[in-house]
Amino acid sequence: MKNPYMEDFSHANLCLRPKVCRYRKGMVIKVIYLSHFSFPDAEREYDFILGQKRTCYDTVYPFQILSKHRLSVLDFEPVTILYGGNGCGKTTALNVIAEKLGLKRDTLYNRSNFFETYTGMCDFRTEHPIPSVSRIITSDDVFDFMLNLRSINEGIDRKREALFEEYLDAKYGQFQLRSMADYDKFRKVNMARSKSQSKYVRKNLMDNVREHSNGESAFLYFSEKIEENGLYLLDEPENSLSPDRQQELLKFLEDSARFFGCQFLISTHSPFLLSMRNAKIYDMDEEVVDVKRWTELENVRVYYEFFKKHEGEF
């Protein structure tokens, strides 16, 4: 029986993935796990806030963030994008959805005393059960990952310098095996005298991850965390990525959605990611949130007009 979520596709050009699983040649997998999410509207929010007797709170976040743009419902495709400037509520929407669905996350996020109440007033529908690998990935997650790599690298550098000295001492120093207690030193002396300095250090040093730049490390984080058959919420994934890396991430996400059963909800203002094929884009800068093509978005138009103005200089 033909799978209703498949369509023929004979010329797939897949990027390499660290975790390649059940790809069926000639097929495109179309899966929607989360199909619909609803937020409380302004009237319902007002009724709740009016009913609060306590006055010690200076914020009712996340109330009155999404409702000011009259956003009450999101309907999802395999790739759905929330576009908008700072303060438009796209990150709030992702955090609310992730909290409501109980998705995995690596770092803490901004929440208030009213966050649980707010998410309790939200609702959602699914077409398929949310897979256990599903998660939200934020800029803080990526930044913490890069800091951890930097810390590891600093430790590697210190150990490398110690190994340089150890090599010279073992190769040219005086040594005599007197007992089994000297065996470890004897082994190092033999290794030093049979290998070059660089080979000795590599043999005794853990893998060096410094070869990855910040952008490469950020891309590595996405490629490791995004597995097949999962729902992924990505908050401004273009941060720390060069234009070239953003286009690599674009291809990686497109292939993950088309061939590996992934669904994405992405907040971004990157023109590269906004150009993703068949993405449904919500413009959250509009007074009333609206669905638009990527070429209609103000941020993209600004880039277009700028390069058009300087076209003769290229």
Residue pairs with C-beta under 8 A, 6 or more apart in sequence:
5 29
5 30
5 31
6 24
6 27
6 28
6 29
6 30
7 27
7 28
7 30
8 26
8 27
8 28
9 26
9 27
9 28
9 258
10 26
12 25
12 26
12 28
12 258
12 259
14 23
14 255
14 259
15 248
15 251
15 252
15 255
17 223
17 252
17 255
17 256
17 260
18 223
18 224
19 227
19 228
21 227
21 228
21 229
21 260
22 228
23 259
23 260
27 259
28 258
28 259
29 258
29 259
29 260
29 261
30 78
30 258
31 78
31 128
31 229
31 261
31 262
31 263
32 76
32 77
32 78
32 127
32 128
32 263
33 126
33 127
33 128
33 129
33 130
33 131
33 134
33 231
33 263
34 76
34 97
34 101
34 124
34 125
34 126
34 130
34 231
34 263
34 265
35 75
35 76
35 125
35 126
35 127
36 73
36 74
36 75
36 76
36 124
36 125
37 73
37 74
37 76
37 97
37 100
37 122
37 123
37 124
37 125
38 72
38 73
38 74
38 122
38 123
38 124
39 66
39 67
39 71
39 72
39 73
39 93
39 96
39 121
39 122
40 48
40 63
40 67
40 72
40 118
40 121
40 122
41 67
41 70
41 72
42 64
42 67
42 68
42 70
44 121
45 63
45 64
45 67
48 63
48 117
48 121
49 60
49 63
49 64
52 60
57 112
57 113
57 114
59 112
60 112
60 114
61 92
61 110
61 112
61 114
61 115
62 92
62 95
62 96
62 112
62 114
62 115
62 118
63 114
63 118
65 89
65 92
66 72
66 89
66 92
66 93
68 89
69 88
69 89
69 284
69 286
69 287
69 288
69 289
70 287
70 288
70 289
71 89
71 93
71 282
71 284
71 289
74 80
74 93
74 282
75 280
76 263
76 265
76 280
77 278
77 279
77 280
78 257
78 258
78 262
78 263
78 264
78 278
79 253
79 254
79 257
79 263
79 264
79 266
79 276
79 277
79 278
79 279
79 280
80 264
80 265
80 266
80 279
80 280
80 281
80 282
81 265
81 266
81 267
81 268
81 273
81 274
81 276
81 279
81 280
81 281
81 282
82 90
82 93
82 94
82 265
82 266
82 267
82 268
82 282
82 284
83 90
83 267
83 268
83 269
83 274
83 281
83 282
83 283
83 284
83 285
83 292
83 297
83 299
84 90
84 267
84 269
84 283
84 284
84 285
85 269
85 285
85 299
88 284
88 285
89 284
90 235
90 267
90 284
91 138
91 235
91 236
91 267
93 267
93 284
94 136
94 138
94 233
94 235
94 265
94 267
95 109
95 110
95 111
95 136
96 115
96 118
96 119
96 122
97 103
97 122
97 124
97 233
97 265
98 105
98 135
98 136
98 233
99 111
99 115
99 119
100 119
100 122
100 124
101 124
101 130
101 134
101 231
103 130
103 134
103 135
103 136
103 231
103 233
104 133
104 134
104 135
104 136
105 135
105 136
105 137
105 138
105 141
106 137
106 140
106 141
106 144
106 145
107 138
107 140
107 141
107 144
108 140
109 138
109 140
130 231
131 229
131 230
131 231
133 227
133 229
133 230
134 230
134 231
134 232
135 225
135 230
135 232
135 233
136 232
136 233
136 234
136 235
137 221
137 222
137 225
137 226
137 232
137 233
137 234
137 235
137 237
138 235
139 235
139 236
139 237
139 239
139 240
141 221
141 225
142 218
142 221
142 222
142 237
142 239
142 240
143 239
143 240
145 217
145 218
145 221
146 214
146 217
146 218
146 221
146 240
149 209
149 212
149 217
152 209
153 208
153 209
153 210
156 205
156 206
156 208
156 209
156 210
159 205
159 206
160 201
160 205
163 200
163 201
163 204
163 205
164 197
164 201
166 188
166 192
167 192
167 197
167 200
167 201
168 197
170 185
170 188
170 189
170 191
170 192
170 193
171 189
171 192
171 193
175 182
175 185
175 186
175 189
176 182
177 183
177 186
191 200
191 203
192 200
195 203
209 217
212 220
214 240
215 240
215 241
215 242
215 245
216 245
217 240
218 239
218 240
218 241
218 245
219 241
219 245
219 248
219 249
219 252
222 234
222 237
222 249
222 252
223 252
226 232
226 252
226 253
226 256
226 262
228 256
228 260
228 261
228 262
229 260
229 261
229 262
230 261
230 262
230 263
231 262
231 263
231 264
231 265
232 262
232 263
232 264
232 265
233 264
233 265
233 266
234 253
234 264
234 265
234 266
234 267
234 268
235 267
236 267
236 268
236 269
236 270
237 249
237 266
237 268
237 273
238 246
238 249
238 268
238 270
238 272
238 273
241 249
243 272
246 270
246 272
246 273
247 272
249 273
250 272
250 273
250 275
250 276
253 262
253 264
253 266
253 273
253 276
254 276
254 277
256 262
256 264
257 263
257 264
266 273
266 279
268 274
269 299
271 294
271 299
271 300
271 303
274 281
274 294
274 297
274 299
274 300
275 294
276 294
279 294
280 291
281 291
281 292
281 293
281 294
281 297
282 289
282 290
282 291
283 289
283 290
283 291
283 292
283 296
283 297
285 298
294 300
295 301
295 304
